[in-house]
């Protein structure tokens, strides 16, 4: 039995061809079919150079197992989610490595209603089946049908906003040569926006760098375009555009935490009393906004599989993570990188306020450190030592996801990454930037290690 090392907590990701190749993709197709036992699934792929061959091998594995496949072609991860729930399929697979380097690829898996398959819900079983590679000889072959879901997908995206009420805005859009550009082009005729397009054409070689706006070095082209054009808003996406990142009219990057509050407000304004799901890393801004608009907050462990499950259990209308993942009930509780910016653009126009003015008050009320990563030798020992040091004077200590410690005027969360060997720290205060800075430095000193 040959080990397959590209299976992670939430998906498959590895270097091509050493860790992921056509043979492994075929076996994953057979294994997915054996575990899920679907009759009809969709398969999509991102713009990476290796995606077409991997997708073909994956589809061969599925059809050799008797599964019928809808090939939805090139696009973003959320298009596989959409196809799965919109067309009532038994599952879906997206061939993508999102924001990883060009020589990587991977896969994301869902079952019916776009329910995620992660390590807790079957991914390890699929890995074991693929490694064993003991599948029956192909009997009845499944059929492959090419399907264009774009018209229905675009119509669905537009349903989240009042098209007649949108104000004309100039918006910088930076696809990072990933998959977002063609979707913007399809949305453009329906919207009163002028788009300033940066690195717009899909190119799996990523000639302008890997599309990962979380890296500060990757933000400058977006910032420059905003400053040159006088745009009201700037947007950037990762490669499979399941995350959307925001910049204000001054070119300032807006932390995802404050976007969660803005989107919670957007939904509660239209649908009072609904439930909003959030993660434990930074909470006070979201809690205050949801309470003031008559909604109910529900906390979930970080990570898309947990957020989606908690949203389903609570029938939440929206869920948001500070990591720029945003989830929507009407999108089968799945995440989208297109719906958030449409809602934010609607708010900017409706309120006739600048993007900066929409978030400045919230940033002042609850200044936050942003997520800071540290590589440490023994993560558990570090967290235990910090808990011992800070818990005795705290108002509350919880361990929903890592360690959250709360005081009257400040709080912090420290947790191990679900996907990388890192500790992640977040600190926030009630309106005191100096206190936030001091406590952040204090905690980083206590953590030790190196920047991650």
N, C-alpha and C positions, 0 to 999 in steps of 0.2 A: 504493500500500500504506500503510494507516494504522497508525502505531505504537501498540502497546498497552502502557501503562506500568505495569500492575499486577502483572506477573510478577516474583517475587522469587527468592531462591536456593532456597527450599524449597516455595513455594506461590504463590498469587495473593492480593494484598491491595491495596486501594485505596479511595479515597473514592467514594461513590455520589452522583450518577450520573456525575461527571466522569471518573473512571478506570475504573469498573466499572458496567455497566448491562445491560439485557436483551439488547441487540444483541451486546455483547461476550460475555455469558454463553452466548448461542446459538452464537456462533462458537467458543468454547472447547469446547462440547459436540461440535461437528462435528470440531474439531481433535483432541480426545482420541480420538474414535472412529477417525479416520484414522490416528493414530499407534499406538494400542494394538490396534486392530482386534478389539475384544471382541464377544462375542455377548450377554452378560448382565452388567450392572453394577448396583450400588446407588447411590442418591443420597439423602443426608440433608441436613438444614439445621439451623442453630442458631436461637435465639429472636429474632434481630434482625428489626426491622420490614421491612427490605428483602430478607430471605432467601427468603420465599415466591415473590416475583416472579422473583428471580434463579434460584431452583431450577427454576421452571416453564420459563424460557427455556433453561436448561441441558439439561433433560430433552427439550425440543423439538429441540434440536440433536442430541442422542444418537439419539432415535427417528427423526428425519429421515435419519439415517445408517444406519438399519436395526438399531440396537442395542435390545435389550429391557432395560427398566429396572425394578428393584425400588425403589419409593419407600418409604423407611423412615421418612419423616416427620421430626418435630422431635426433636432430641436432642444428643448430644455427638459429637465427632470419633471417639472410640473405638468408638462404635456402628457407624460406617461401616467401621472396621477389622474389627470383630467380624463384621458381616454378610458382608464380603468373604471372610474365611477360613472362617467357620462354614458358609456356604452354598455354598462352592466356586465363587465368582463369578470373572469375568475381570477385575474391577476395581471401584473405588468412588470416589466423589467426595463430599466434604463441603463444603457452602456455609457458611462461617464466617469471622469475623475475630477469633475468640478474645477477646483482651483489648484490642483496638483501640477507639477512640471509636465512639459510636453511628452516626455517619455513614459508617463504613467497613464494607466486607464483603470476602469473599475466598473462596478454594477451596483444599482440600487433596486431593491425588490419590494413589491407589494402584493397583497392578495386582494380578494374582493373588496369593493368600496375603498380602494387605495389604503387599506390597512397595512402598516409597515411590517416587514419581516426583519427582525434584528436578532442579536444573539440570544435574547430571552424568549423569542417567539418563533424559532425555527432555523435561523441562519446557521447555527452550529450543526443542525441535522443535515442541512443541505451540504455543508462542508464535508461532513463525514461520508455522505453518499457519494459525493464527487471524488473524494480520496479513495474510497473503496473501488469505484469504477466497475461495479459488477451489475450491469444493466442487461435486461433481456434483449435478444435480437429484435430489431425494429419489426413491428407487425404492420398495423394500419398506419400509414403516414398521415400526419396532419397537413393541412393546406396553409399556404402563405398568401395573404391578401394585402396589397398595398392600399393604405387608407390615408386620406387627407382630412385630418381632424381640425385643421387650422380655422376654417370658417366658424365652426361651432365654438372653438376655444376663444377666438377673438370676441364673438358675441357674448360669451360668458364673462370675460374680463370686463367688457364695457357695462355689464349689468350692475356693477358695484357702485357706479356713479351716476349722477343726474346729468346726462350729456347736455341737455338744454341749458343747464345752470352753470356750466363750466366757463370760467373766464379765460381769455387768451393770455397765455404765459409763454415766455421764452425759457426753454429748458435744455441744459446740457445733458446729453446722454452718452456715457462711455461704456460700450459693450466689452472693451478689452479684447477685441477680436474673437470673443466667444459667441454664444448663440443668441444673445438678446437683440442684436441689430435687426434681423429680419422681422421679429415680432413688433418692434417699434415701427418699422415701415408699414406693417399691416394695420396697426392701430392709428397711424398718422392721419389717414383720410377722414376718420371719424371724430377727431379731436381738434379743438381750436388752438393748439399749441404749435409754436415754432421750435423745432428741434435743432440744436447744434450738435452734430454727430461727430464723436471722437472714437478712433479705432473701431469703426463701425462694422467693417466687413469681416465676416467669419473667416478665421485662418487658424487651422489646427497646429501650425508651427509657432503661433503666438509671437509674431515678430516684434511686438512692443512689450514683451514680458508676460508672465503668467497672469491671467485675470484674477487677481486677488486684492480687492480694495482694502482688506484688513491691514495689508502692509503699507506703512506710511509712504514708502518710496513710490508706490504705484498710484498715489493720489494726485501727484503734482499736475499731470496733464489735464485732469478734470478741473482742478483749481485754476489753472492758467486759462482754460477755455471759458470758465465762468467770469473771470476778471476781464477778459478781452471782450466778451459779448454782452456783458451786463445782464446775464440771465437771472431769472428769479429763483432758480432752483438747479441743483446739479445732481445727477444720478450715476451710479456705477454698479456693475454687476460682476459676479464671478462667472466662470465659464459656462455652467449649466443654468445660470440665472435663477437659482432658487433662493439667493440672497440679494437684497437690494440695499445699497448704501446711499446716504443722503448728504448733500452739501448745501449750505445756505447761499444767499446771494452775494456774500462776501468771500465765498470759497472755503468757508470753515466746515470741516468734517463734523457731522452731528452724530454723537454716540447713539447706538441703537436703543439704549435704555429710554431716551427721551422720545424716540419714535414710537415705542410701545405705548407710552402715555398718550401721545397724539392720536394714535389709531384707536385706542380704547375710548377716547373722547368722541371720535368720529362715529363709532358704532353706537355708543350709548346716547348720543344726541338724536340718532334716528330710531333707536330701539331701547328705550329706558328699561332699567331693571334686569338687563341681561347679565350673564356670568362672563367674566374675563379671566383667562388663565395666564399666569406669569411664573417665571422661574425665581429661585431664591437669592440670586446673586445681588441684584439691586432691586429694592421693592418700594421704598417710601413714596416716590413720585407716583408710581402706578397706583398704589393703595389710596393715596389722597384724591387723585383724579377720579378713579372709579367710584369712590364713596361720594364725592361731590356731585357726580352725575347719576346717582341712584343705582349704580350697578353693584355686583357682588364679585369680589376677588376670590380666586381659587389658586392656591400655590401648587406647583408641580416640580418635581425633579427636572433638572436641565436635560436637554436631549429630545430630539424630535419624536422618538417612540413613546417617551413618557408623556410629553405634552399632548400628543394626539390622543393617547388613551384617556388622560384626565379630562380632556375636552369632550370626548365621547361620553364619558361617565356623567359629566355635568351639563351636557348639551350647551357648552359655552359657544357664544357667537364669534369670539375672537381669542386667540392666544398669541403671546409675543415673548420672544427671548431677546435679550440685549445683544446677542450674537448676530442679529439681523435676520433671524428666521421668524416669519409671521404666518400664522395658521388661521384658517377661516372655515366656519361651520358649513357655509354654502359651497366650499371647495372640498367637501367630504373630510373636513378637519385637517386637510393637508396644507403644506406650506407653498407659498407662491412668492416670487420676486417681482411680479408684475402688478398684482392687486395693490400692494402697499403704496406705491408711488402714485397710482391713480387717485387713491383716497386722499393722500397728502396734497396733491395738486388741487383737488376739489376744495379742501379746507383753505388753502392759501387764497384761492380765488373768491370763495364765499365770504371769508372774513375780511378780505381786502387788506391782509396783513402780510408783511414779509416773512419769509421762513425764519429769519433770525429772531424776529419779535415773537413768533409762535413758541420758540423753545427757550429764549433767553430767561424769561421769568421762571420757568421750571428748573433750568440749570442753576439759577441763583438760589432758588428755594431748596434744592437738593443737589449740591455739587457732588460729583462722583469722580473717583480715580480713573475710571475705565479699567478694563481687565488687564492685569499685569501678570505675566508668566515668569515662573522661576523653575529652573532645573535643580532638583535637590536629590541627595542620595537616598534618604529614607522618608518618603512623603508622610507615612503614617506617624512616625516619630515627631516630625515637625508639627503636624496638626495637633497631636496630643499635647505637645509642649505649649503650644499657643493656647489651647483650651485651658490648660492648667493655669497659665499666667493671667488670662483675661476673664475667665468665667466667674470668679468669686465676686466681682463687683458689677456683673452684668444684670440687666433687667430680664433678659431671656437668653437661653442657649438652645439652639435646635440643630438637628442633624438630618434634615430632609434631604439635603444634597451637600455633602461636605459639612463644614462647620459654619453656622451663622450665629454671631454674637451681637446682641443689641444693647445699647446704652441709651440714655435719654436724648443725647444730642448727636450720637454717631453710631454706626453699625458697620460690620464687615462680614464677608463670606470668603472662606478659603476652601478650595476643593481640588481634588485630583481630576485632571482631564479624563474624559471618557475615551479619548482617541489618541492621546499623546502622553509621553512620560513627563508630565509637567504638573506643577501646582499653580492654580489660578487664584489671584486675589482681587477682590473688589471692595472698595471702601466708599461710604457716603455719609454726609452729615446733614444736619438741618441748618442750611443757610450759612455755614461757616467754612469758607474755602481754606483758611489757614489751619483750622483743626483737621480738615480732611487731609491736607498735605502732611501735617505733622504725624498723624496716625498712620498714614500710608508708609512714610519713611520708617516709622517705628516698627511696623509689622514686617516690612521687607528686611530690616535688620534682623528681626527675630527668625525669619524664614531662612536667611542665608542663601546659599546656592548661587547660581549664575542666571543672568537673563535668558529666557527661553524664546 
